[in-house]
Amino acid sequence: MSIEVVAPTEPTGAPPPARRGGLSPLARYLLLRLALVVPMVWILVTLVFALLRVIGDPITAAQGGRLNADQIAELKADAGLDRPILTQYWEYLTGLVRGDFGTTLTDNREISDILVTNGAATLELTLYALVVAFAVGIPLGRIAARYRDRLPDVGLRLFAIVVYAAPVFFIGLLLKLAFTPFGWPSSGRVSTSTQLALADVSPKTNILLIDSILWGEPRYVLEVLQYAFLPALALGLLTGGVFLRLVRINLLQTLRADYVTAARARGLSERDVVRKHAFRNALVPVVTVMGMQIAMLLGGAVLTETTFEWRGIGYELASYLRARDFLAVQGIVTLIAVIVAVTSFLIDVIVALVDPRVRF
């Protein structure tokens, strides 16, 4: 007679095992990523503060040769630059906590006002560029993976390398030379008349596409998109090349997975295997690197906005650099650093929701 050993079971309704620390893996992951945002921003802010103090006195650099010594000393006192360096650093940090990024020297403008008025333009251009990057990178990456090591694949990989390696301002200049002879607008966000018309929109978001939709005039919507096409294409191709290569590599790896082999064994066509099984999982790494690409887009926006006279944060930063207004440069660079840090955290949240593997 054999004796069967039955493992004891938990009674029905027993509570699940306690989670470590009382938090779910997702909550622990997000808290860790949030905790890393603060030191990252602090390090960036400290580096910007130190570097702009190393290159010299911001007041003398901006106003030297136009003001006498007494006037420069008065401006230093007003800006707090006559105090000890540690005092300046502490006052700058406490100001950032309050949302005070400083004031420009050349036009006495609050840096936070630049975020409201010009930041919306940079956000709009970045979103357009992301649309272009997805529209270019994802379909072409899928085609390259399908025709691996054949002529379409070789040509698309070469295209990805060229658009990623070429300076964004150079691509912008080529696009202006190619489209300007056909009357395509290549500078500004809209025409002067449309800008004056959209100034009366209420509520005003400073994102011209939304403002033109709120205005209810289709011709304004078309004009906004027409003006945005060239700068968005120049900036979007930069990231589109990255997405193309990333989708290609991950799709090729996914096509060798066991579950894809099982799908083929069930008799599914290659098109259905790619579309229903492999392609969706190959997109997860694209979401993962999106945070880094946002930082790249913000860096490229400085050159793109200058090339196409798109009055965003990058355009203002270039203007203040030319004016040697280093206090404005310090505030804008710090502002961009905070935006990149917050965006990276939001991307981490999206990745954690899409891919459960990153939580553990």
Protein Blocks (a to p, Z undefined) as FASTA:
>chain_A
ZZddddddddehiacdddehhiafklmmmmmmmmmmmmmmmmmmmmmmmmmmmnocfklm
mmgojacfklmmmmmmmnopmbcfklmmmmmmmmmmnopabjcfklopafklmmmmmmmm
mmmmmmmmmmmmmmmmmmmmmmmmmmgoiaklmmmmmmmmmmmmpcfklmmmmmmmmmmm
nopafedjbdfklmmmmmmgccdehiaklmmmmnopaklmmmmmmmmmmmmmmmmmmmmm
mmmmmmmmmmmmmmmpmklmmmmmnopafklmmmmmmmmmmmmmmmmmmmmmmmmmmmmm
mmmmmmnopacfklmmmmmmmnopaklmmmmmmmmmmmmmmmmmmmmmmmmmmmmmlmZZ
